Amino acid sequence: IAGITQAPTSQILAAGRRMTLRCTQDMRHNAMYWYRQDLGLGLRLIHYSNTAGTTGKGEVPDGYSVSRANTDDFPLTLASAVPSQTSVYFCASSMAVWRDTQYFGPGTRLTVL
Amino acid sequence: EDKVVQSPLSLVVHEGDTVTLNCSYEVTNFRSLLWYKQEKKAPTFLFMLTSSGIEKKSGRLSSILDKKELFSILNITATQTGDSAVYLCAVLNTGTASKLTFGTGTRLQVTL
């Protein structure tokens, strides 16, 4: 693995279903982030984690949860998906939270019907 | 509310042209401004600017920050079709509510 990987690449999901988007980084970065990108709205922060064991809310956290059990993994869970959560989701990481350049994963395109 | 505005929204130029992309911002406790290039997938980092008046260069790309007037420009000289992408500007603030605020991007298309 080199950098950040995300899975799945894309997913179509029925409304009301539970879904976990996976993110793994191998750069030993302390901080990780989840963004969603929607046309005309740019990238918006959902949740972040400044180190393993801690998480924080971003600009649009409702309907999403995260966990950070270790340095490498930062999964994003939609407990009960709704159509407004249709978006492209990007995971990112940086050496330290908010102080360094963020490097982005390839993204997951999620469609909720 | 923190705000980052990019202009133009989109731009079509011919290969070899020089382009200037603009980013203006209003944020509290400014720390740095970042430029990213986004092609089909993930944004890729271009520059981080922290100090006014110091130009950052990478090949045909350069960028400068004006902290007094609250804006940055990204210049691309001798454009190539491979420069076609969405260019994102983001501003990092710091403090108890640190965050990275993104603009909606400028879509650049370079034609032959």
Interface residues (C-beta under 8 A of the other chain):
Chain A: I4 G40 L41 G42 L43 R44 L45 G58 E59 F90 V97 W98 R99 T101 Q102 Y103 F104 G105 P106 G107
Chain B: R31 L34 Y36 K41 A42 P43 T44 F45 M48 L88 A90 L92 T94 S98 K99 L100 F102 G103 T104 G105
